[in-house]
Amino acid sequence: MPKWNNPQSNDLFRAILSLKDISEARKFFRDLLTEAELIEFGKRWQAAQ
């Protein structure tokens, strides 16, 4: 089992799945990540698509 597959990660995934709209997602991710991390996360998401 990968190191990231743990109870804390599963809680995070459940929280993400519970987000109701983009406004809620913005608030959630802004609380979780720095501005630079959000920008990098967006770039990685674009590359992964």
DSSP file (Angstrom, degrees, kcal/mol; ACC not computed):
  #  RESIDUE AA STRUCTURE BP1 BP2  ACC     N-H-->O    O-->H-N    N-H-->O    O-->H-N    TCO  KAPPA ALPHA  PHI   PSI    X-CA   Y-CA   Z-CA
    1    1 A M              0   0    0      0, 0.0     5,-0.0     0, 0.0     0, 0.0   0.000 360.0 360.0 360.0 131.7    0.0    0.0    0.0
    2    2 A P    >   -     0   0    0      0, 0.0     3,-1.4     0, 0.0     0, 0.0  -0.250 360.0-116.8 -61.8 152.1    1.4    3.4   -0.9
    3    3 A K  T 3  S+     0   0    0      1,-0.3     0, 0.0     3,-0.0     0, 0.0   0.821 114.4  57.1 -59.5 -32.3    2.4    5.7    2.0
    4    4 A W  T 3  S+     0   0    0      1,-0.2     2,-1.5     4,-0.1    -1,-0.3   0.630  83.9  88.1 -77.7 -11.0   -0.2    8.3    0.9
    5    5 A N    <   +     0   0    0     -3,-1.4    -1,-0.2     4,-0.1     3,-0.0  -0.658  67.6 117.7 -87.5  85.1   -3.0    5.7    1.2
    6    6 A N  S  > S-     0   0    0     -2,-1.5     4,-2.5     1,-0.0     5,-0.2  -0.863  81.6 -89.2-143.5 171.8   -3.7    6.3    4.9
    7    7 A P  H  > S+     0   0    0      0, 0.0     4,-2.2     0, 0.0     5,-0.2   0.861 123.1  53.3 -57.7 -37.5   -6.6    7.4    7.1
    8    8 A Q  H  > S+     0   0    0      2,-0.2     4,-2.0     1,-0.2     5,-0.1   0.926 111.0  45.8 -65.0 -43.6   -5.6   11.1    6.9
    9    9 A S  H  > S+     0   0    0      1,-0.2     4,-2.8     2,-0.2    -1,-0.2   0.908 111.1  53.0 -64.7 -41.4   -5.6   11.0    3.1
   10   10 A N  H  X S+     0   0    0     -4,-2.5     4,-2.3     1,-0.2    -1,-0.2   0.889 107.5  51.5 -62.3 -38.5   -8.9    9.2    3.0
   11   11 A D  H  X S+     0   0    0     -4,-2.2     4,-2.3    -5,-0.2    -1,-0.2   0.913 110.5  49.6 -61.6 -42.2  -10.4   11.9    5.3
   12   12 A L  H  X S+     0   0    0     -4,-2.0     4,-2.4     2,-0.2    -2,-0.2   0.933 110.2  49.5 -61.6 -47.0   -9.0   14.5    2.8
   13   13 A F  H  X S+     0   0    0     -4,-2.8     4,-2.3     1,-0.2    -1,-0.2   0.893 110.8  50.2 -61.4 -40.0  -10.5   12.7   -0.2
   14   14 A R  H  X S+     0   0    0     -4,-2.3     4,-1.2     2,-0.2    -1,-0.2   0.906 109.6  51.2 -64.1 -41.1  -13.9   12.5    1.6
   15   15 A A  H  < S+     0   0    0     -4,-2.3     4,-0.5     1,-0.2     3,-0.4   0.919 110.2  49.2 -62.4 -43.3  -13.8   16.2    2.4
   16   16 A I  H >< S+     0   0    0     -4,-2.4     3,-1.3     1,-0.2    -2,-0.2   0.917 109.4  52.2 -61.8 -43.4  -13.1   17.0   -1.3
   17   17 A L  H 3< S+     0   0    0     -4,-2.3    -1,-0.2     1,-0.3    -2,-0.2   0.741 104.5  58.0 -65.7 -21.8  -16.0   14.8   -2.4
   18   18 A S  T 3< S+     0   0    0     -4,-1.2    -1,-0.3    -3,-0.4    -2,-0.2   0.572  76.3 117.0 -85.5  -8.6  -18.3   16.6    0.0
   19   19 A L    <   -     0   0    0     -3,-1.3     3,-0.1    -4,-0.5    -3,-0.0  -0.389  50.0-160.7 -64.9 134.6  -17.7   20.0   -1.6
   20   20 A K        -     0   0    0      1,-0.1     2,-0.3    -2,-0.1    -1,-0.1   0.776  59.9  -4.5 -92.5 -28.9  -20.9   21.4   -3.0
   21   21 A D  S  > S-     0   0    0      1,-0.1     4,-2.2     0, 0.0     5,-0.2  -0.935  76.6 -88.6-156.9 176.7  -19.8   24.0   -5.5
   22   22 A I  H  > S+     0   0    0     -2,-0.3     4,-2.8     1,-0.2     5,-0.2   0.847 121.2  56.1 -65.1 -34.4  -16.8   26.0   -6.8
   23   23 A S  H  > S+     0   0    0      2,-0.2     4,-2.1     1,-0.2    -1,-0.2   0.929 109.7  45.5 -63.0 -44.9  -17.1   28.7   -4.2
   24   24 A E  H  > S+     0   0    0      1,-0.2     4,-2.5     2,-0.2    -2,-0.2   0.886 112.7  51.7 -63.7 -39.4  -16.9   26.1   -1.4
   25   25 A A  H  X S+     0   0    0     -4,-2.2     4,-2.8     2,-0.2     5,-0.3   0.905 107.6  52.2 -65.2 -41.7  -14.0   24.4   -3.2
   26   26 A R  H  X S+     0   0    0     -4,-2.8     4,-2.3     1,-0.2    -2,-0.2   0.939 112.5  45.0 -58.7 -47.6  -12.1   27.7   -3.5
   27   27 A K  H  X S+     0   0    0     -4,-2.1     4,-2.0     2,-0.2    -2,-0.2   0.919 114.0  49.8 -62.8 -44.3  -12.4   28.3    0.2
   28   28 A F  H  X S+     0   0    0     -4,-2.5     4,-1.5     1,-0.2    -2,-0.2   0.953 115.3  41.1 -60.4 -52.4  -11.4   24.8    1.1
   29   29 A F  H  X S+     0   0    0     -4,-2.8     4,-2.8     1,-0.2    -1,-0.2   0.829 112.2  55.4 -70.1 -30.9   -8.3   24.7   -1.1
   30   30 A R  H  < S+     0   0    0     -4,-2.3    -1,-0.2    -5,-0.3    -2,-0.2   0.860 109.2  48.2 -69.2 -33.6   -7.3   28.3   -0.1
   31   31 A D  H  < S+     0   0    0     -4,-2.0    -1,-0.2    -5,-0.2    -2,-0.2   0.832 118.8  41.0 -68.8 -31.9   -7.4   27.2    3.6
   32   32 A L  H  < S+     0   0    0     -4,-1.5     2,-0.3    -5,-0.2    -2,-0.2   0.831 117.6  38.8 -86.7 -35.4   -5.4   24.1    2.8
   33   33 A L  S  < S-     0   0    0     -4,-2.8     2,-0.1    -5,-0.1    -1,-0.0  -0.811  76.1-115.4-122.1 154.6   -2.8   25.5    0.3
   34   34 A T     >  -     0   0    0     -2,-0.3     4,-2.3     1,-0.1     5,-0.2  -0.347  40.8-103.7 -74.4 168.1   -0.7   28.6   -0.1
   35   35 A E  H  > S+     0   0    0      1,-0.2     4,-2.2     2,-0.2     5,-0.2   0.920 124.2  49.8 -60.2 -43.3   -1.3   30.8   -3.2
   36   36 A A  H  > S+     0   0    0      1,-0.2     4,-2.4     2,-0.2    -1,-0.2   0.893 109.9  50.8 -63.1 -39.7    1.8   29.4   -4.8
   37   37 A E  H  > S+     0   0    0      2,-0.2     4,-2.8     1,-0.2    -1,-0.2   0.891 108.6  51.9 -65.7 -38.8    0.8   25.8   -4.1
   38   38 A L  H  X S+     0   0    0     -4,-2.3     4,-2.4     2,-0.2    -2,-0.2   0.914 110.1  48.7 -62.7 -42.5   -2.7   26.5   -5.6
   39   39 A I  H  X S+     0   0    0     -4,-2.2     4,-2.0     2,-0.2    -2,-0.2   0.938 114.2  45.3 -62.6 -46.8   -1.1   27.9   -8.8
   40   40 A E  H  X S+     0   0    0     -4,-2.4     4,-2.6     2,-0.2    -2,-0.2   0.897 110.9  53.8 -63.7 -40.9    1.3   24.8   -9.0
   41   41 A F  H  X S+     0   0    0     -4,-2.8     4,-2.3     1,-0.2    -1,-0.2   0.907 108.3  50.3 -59.8 -43.2   -1.6   22.5   -8.3
   42   42 A G  H  X S+     0   0    0     -4,-2.4     4,-2.2     2,-0.2    -1,-0.2   0.895 110.2  49.8 -62.1 -41.0   -3.6   24.1  -11.2
   43   43 A K  H  X S+     0   0    0     -4,-2.0     4,-2.1     2,-0.2    -2,-0.2   0.910 111.2  48.5 -64.7 -41.9   -0.6   23.6  -13.5
   44   44 A R  H  X S+     0   0    0     -4,-2.6     4,-1.9     1,-0.2    -2,-0.2   0.886 110.0  52.7 -65.6 -37.8   -0.2   20.0  -12.6
   45   45 A W  H  X S+     0   0    0     -4,-2.3     4,-1.2     2,-0.2    -2,-0.2   0.923 108.9  49.5 -63.3 -44.0   -4.0   19.4  -13.1
   46   46 A Q  H  < S+     0   0    0     -4,-2.2     3,-0.4     1,-0.2    -2,-0.2   0.907 111.8  48.6 -61.2 -42.1   -3.8   20.9  -16.6
   47   47 A A  H  < S+     0   0    0     -4,-2.1    -1,-0.2     1,-0.2    -2,-0.2   0.837 110.1  52.4 -66.7 -32.6   -0.8   18.7  -17.4
   48   48 A A  H  <        0   0    0     -4,-1.9    -1,-0.2     1,-0.2    -2,-0.2   0.711 360.0 360.0 -78.4 -20.2   -2.6   15.6  -16.1
   49   49 A Q     <        0   0    0     -4,-1.2    -1,-0.2    -3,-0.4    -2,-0.1   0.504 360.0 360.0 -73.4 360.0   -5.7   16.1  -18.2
